[in-house]
Amino acid sequence: MKLLLGMPSPRNIKIVNDNWEKIDEDQIIVKHYKEWSAYQQIRNYFLEHTEYTHLAICPDDLIITQKDIDILKRDIVMSDYPVISGICNVNNGEFDLIAVIIDSIPTLEKSTRSFNFNYYSDLKKDITKVAHSGFPLQIIRRDIIELIDFDSDSKLNGGNPDDIGNLDLIFSHRCMELNIPIYCDRRANMIHLRGNNGIINNNESQRYVKIKRGNMYNFLPGSGGY
């Protein structure tokens, strides 16, 4: 497999940026664009560069490491999961409640929407099939990216796509509609800095796209999947 990491990044969080510098994978970081526009740039770049087999979506308030990536890459090499992510805490400092919903996906109707997140203890196996896991280092196979666009709440309601996001929830709904299973691996357990995560900056004059080439062009399984 050949992986592209994509980060839509309206903020500058030092610990996140420092960790990304240590990751030896190809990356596209879209800085200071509004959410939907940033996801479109990442998706379009991925689709244009057909050497990539998988796209990983990573928010810019999530601390990820090469170890987390390697865990999920091993899972894919061993079992070809179409969509698989790690896990993370929902709120900063509350590490038991995780951004995973195993059974009941929240509705797309905003007036009745409720996110009933699960606890870490609810994950009985290393890899669990879920209804929704957000985008905590969610790795998506190329054929799924080709099939499903990144939509936003406001786009679905006929408005400016950049006004209201929830792209991760809408992606999970599209997967459910198309019978595409979503999995999470509890061993890739990352820290979400929500609530203490810097200032969102969508200033047009500061927008840019950063492309970084890593040295890990292929992930070749050996003994034990590595």
N, C-alpha and C positions, 0 to 999 in steps of 0.2 A: 504494500500500500504506500501511497504518497500523500501526506497530510499537509493541508494549509490551515494555519491558525488565523482566525479573523477576529479582530477586536474593534467594535464600535466604541469610540472613546471620547466623550465630551468633557472628561475630567483629567486632572493630572495627580495621580496618587503615587507617591514615591515608591512605596513598598511593592506595589503592583508592577510599576515600570521597571524597577530593579530586577524583579523576578523574571520578567519577560526577556530582559537582556541575557539571562543565563540559559534560556531555552534554545535548544539547537534544532529548531524546526523552521520551515518557511512561514513567514508571517505577513499579514496585511493589517495595518493599524490605521483606522480612519478617524482622524482627530477633529473634534469640535463641530462635526455635522450633526444635524438633528437625527433622531433615532432611525426612522424609516429610511431616510436617504443614506445613512451610513450602512445599513444592512443591504441596501440595493447595490451600493458600490462593492461591498464584499462579495455578494452573490455573483455580480456580473464579472468581477475579476476571476473568480473561481471558474465560472462557466467558460470564459475565454481561454483559460489555461488548462487544457485538457489532460495535462500530465498528472493533475491531482485526482486522486480517487476519493478523497474524503475532505470535508470541511468541518473544522471545529469552531464553534461560536463561544466566545469568552467575554463576558462583561468586564468593564474596566474597574470594577470594585471587588474583583475576585482574585485571591492570591493562588496562583497555580504554579506547579513545579514540573520539571521534566519527568519526575517519578509518576505524577498523576497522569500525564500524557501516556507514558509507557504502559501503565496498567490498562488503559483503555485500548491502546493499540494492540496489546497482546490479546485482549478479549476479541477484538475484531478479526485478527489473524486466525484465532482458534475457532470462532463461531460465526463470523460474517454478520454481525448485528447491523441492521440497517440504520438504527439510531440508538446511540448509547451515550450516557453522560456519567459524570461523577456526581457527588452530592456536596451540598454546602448548607450552612446554617441560614435560616431565614433572616434573622436580625442579628446585628452586631452584639457579641457577648452572650447570646443564647444558643448554645451549641447542640442542644438535644433536639430542638424543633428544626427540621430540615426542609428544604425547598423541594419536596417531593410529595406528590399525591398519588397514592397507589391505585385507588379504586374509582373515585368519583370526580371526573374532570369538571371544573367550574364552567358554568354556562357562559356563552358569548353575550348574553343579555346583561348589560351592566347593572341594571336596577335590581337584579336577583342574584348577582354573582357573589360567591363566597369561596375563599381559598381555605379549604380544610387540610392544612399541611399535616404530614405524618411526623412521627418521632423516629429517631435513629433506631430505637429498639423495635420498631415495626418491621424493619428490614431483617428478615429471618435468614437470608442467604446473601452471599457476596454479590450476586447479580440478581436483580429483581425486575420483573416486568411491571411497568407503571403506566398510569394514565397521563401523567404530566410531571416533568422534572425541570422545567425552565431551560435555561441555557448555561448551566454550570459545567463548562467544558463539554458541551454536547457535540459529539462527532456524528456527522450525517454523511451517509454514502452518496456518491455522485448521482445515481439514478433518482434518489429522493429529492435532492436539490433541484434537479432538472424538472421534476414533477410538481414541486410545491414552491411557490413564491413566498417571500416574507411579506405578510399583510399586517396592517395595523387596525385598531379599533376605528379610528376616524376614516380610514380608507373604506372599510366595509360599510360605513354609514354615509358614504358619499361626500365626505369632507376632505380637507387637506390631509394627506397620509401622515404628515409629520406632527399633527396636532396631538394625537393620543396614541400611545403605543400598544403595549401588551402583545408584542409580536410572538413571544414564546408561547403564550396561551393559544393564540390562533394557529400557530404551527402544530401544536399538540392536537387541536381539533381536526386539522386537515389530515394528520396521520391517522386519527381514529376513523374518520370518514372513509379513508382509503385502505383501512385494515393494515396499516403499517405499525408494527409493534415498537414501543419505546422501552428501553431498559436503562437501569442505573447500576453502577458498581460502587458499593459502599466503601471499597478500599481506596478509591480516589476521593478522599474526604478533604475538601478545601475550605478555606476561611472566606466568608462573605463579609465585607466591611460596611454593609448597609447601616446607615445612621451615623456614620463617622467617615464619610467617603468623599470629601472635597466638594468643590463648587462646580456645578455644571456650566460649561462655557460653550455657547453656540455662536460665538462671534464669527461672522463670515470672513473677516480679514485674517483670522488665525487658522483657517481650515487648511489641512493638508492630508496627504495619504503617504504613509511610510511602508515601503516594501523591504523586507529583510529576508535574505536567503540563509537557511541553515545548512549544516553539513550532513544532516541525517536524511539523505535523499530516499532511502528505502528502509523498511523495517523487515528484516529477514528472520523468521522464527527458527530457533534451534531447539536445544534440549529444554523442556519445560515451557515452550512457547516463546522463548527469548532468542 
